[in-house]
Amino acid sequence: MAVAHAWDEAHEKLTRLKADSLNGLPVATNKVTIAEYLAYWLTNIAKGKVRKTTYVNYESLVRNYVTPEFGKKKLIRLTARDIRAFLAKTAVTCQCCAQGKDKKRPEHKRRCCALGKCCKKLPSDRTVRFLLVITRAALQHAVREDELPRNVARNVELSMGTRREIEPLTSKEGRNLLAAAREVVGRVRAGGAYRSAPR
């Protein structure tokens, strides 16, 4: 029974691949990983199309977010469900913990996650959206180069964003802010140019 079932699955897959080929769809057969493809895409495609600062941002997002999650996964195996789950998880994961930011500081300067006190530094909604934009762009180029039959990231939609609690100032912080503002206004009214106080 198991052999017949496996044969049926293999025959169905072969029939589908033949049909795709006859319809002009590329048949993806490569074994390239997502990390390898993104490194190629960043260096050979994105670098020549975007401003230097945008490229630096792309490279940082790929290195810090996408590659740790999907790096070893085969490009052809990536699904819309994978991308959606990755973005949802990233949106609620402390990036200081995930990327070991506090752990990279010298021991005497560690202040949160490395000491077991999570700072809950979540990525902004803009960062999460940018991750989807980068993924879509890279996968679309893979489709153009016949590395993939379709861009699965085009099927991923994000919600309108998360509402984050705003932490109000303490009464002491509020008084200090008002005092500093009054000082600046007083200097401007007196005709003096504003200079920050020496520290």
N, C-alpha and C positions, 0 to 999 in steps of 0.2 A: 504494500500500500504506500509506504513512504517513498519508494523509488518512483512509482507511478505519479505521485503528487509532485515530486521534484522535477520529473520529466515534463509534466504539464506546465509547470511554472517556467521552466527554461524555454520550452517551445513557445509559450505566450510572449515571453520577453524577446525572443529572436524574431517572432512575427512582427512585434511592435517596432523593433529597431529597423527591420526591413521596410516597413510601411513609412516610418519617419524618413529614411534615406530616399525612398522613391518620391516622397512629397517635398524633397529638397531641404529637409531639416538636418542640421549637422548631427552626427552621431558622436557623442562625446566618449572618447576612449582613453583620455589621458589620465595620468595618476598624480597630477600636480596638486599640491596641498594649497589651502587658502593662504597660508603664510608666504609660500613661494610665489603665488600669483600676485598677492598684494605688493610684495617687494618689487616684482617686475612692473606692476601697474604704476606704483609710486615713482619709480626711477625713470621709466621709459615713456609714460603717458602723462600722468598728472603734473610732473615737474615742468614739462614744456607747455602746459595749458593754463596754469594758474600762477598768481603772484607768489613771490618767494615766501611771504608771511603765511599765505594760505597753504602752501606746500608744507611748511614747517608744522602748521596746525594738523594737517592731514596725517603727516608722518607720526606725530605724537599720539594722535587718537588711535591710529592703527597699532602702534607699538604698545600702548598702555591698555587698550581695551579689546580690540578685535583679535589680535594675534594670541594673547593669553587664552582667550575663549575658544577660538576656532583654528588656531595655527596648524595643528597636525591633521585636521579633518580634510578629506579630499574635496576639492572644489566642486566636483560633480555631485557630491553627496549632500551639499548644503540645501536646506529647504526653507520655505517661508516660515514654517513653524519654529525652526532653529533660530532664525533671525528675530522673530517676535519674542521668543522666550529670552533670548540674550538681552534685548533692549529692555524688557520688563524687569529682568533681574538686575541689570546695570543701574536702572533708575532708582532702585531701593537698596543698593549696596554701598556701604561706606568705602570710598575710593582710597582713603588713607590706609584702611585695613587691607583692601584688595591689592593695592600696589605697593604696600609696605613703605609708605612715605615716611611715617614716624620712625620706623625701624632703621631707615637709611641715615637718620640724623646721628650726630655723635651722642654717646650715651648720656652725657650731662645735659643735652638739649631735648631729649625725648620727653614728650608731654602728654601723649594720649594713647593711641592704639597699641604701641609697643609696650606700654605699661599696663595693658588690660583695661583701659578706660576709653572705649570707643567714642570718637568725636562726632560720629554720624555725618561725615563730610560726603554728602550725596552729590552726584553730578547734576548740573543744571538741566532743565528741559531742553535748552538749546544744544547742549553737548549730546544728549541722547538723540535729538533730531539730526544733528550733524553726523552721528555714527550711521544713521540710516541713509543719509544723503551720500556719504562716502561709499557705503556698501553697494547702493544702487548704481552709482557711477562706475565702480570697478567691475561689477557683474555685467553691466551693459556693455562695457568694452570687451569682456570675455565672450559675450554673445556675438559681437561684431567680428571677433577673431575666430569664431567657430569653436571656442573652447567649451561653450555651454549651449544647449538647445534653447534656453529661455532664461530670463532674468527673474529669479524667484523673489528678489527683494522688491520688485514692483507690486507684488501682492500684499505687502506689509503696510499697514496703516497704523499710525500712532494716535492715541487719544489726545484730547486738547491740552493735556499737561496736568501736572500735580499742583495742588495748593499746599504750600509749605507754611508752617506756622511762623509768624514773624515774632522774633524775640524782642520785646520792648526794652528800652533802656531802663536801667535801675534809676532810682531817684537821684542818686549821687552822680551817675553818668549824665543824666538830663541837666542837672544844675551846672556841671562842668561845661557841657555843650553850650548852654545859654550864656554862661560867663564868657566863654571864648568868642561867641558871636557878638556879644555886647562890646567886647574889647575891639574887635575888628571894625564894627560900625562906628565906634568912638574915634578910632584912628582915621577912618575915611572922612568923617565929618570935620575933623580937625585939620584936614588937608594934607595929612601925612600919607605917604605911600605905605601900603601894607607890606610889612616884612614879618616873617614868622619870628617868634621870640627865640633867642638863643637857648640851646639846650645844654 
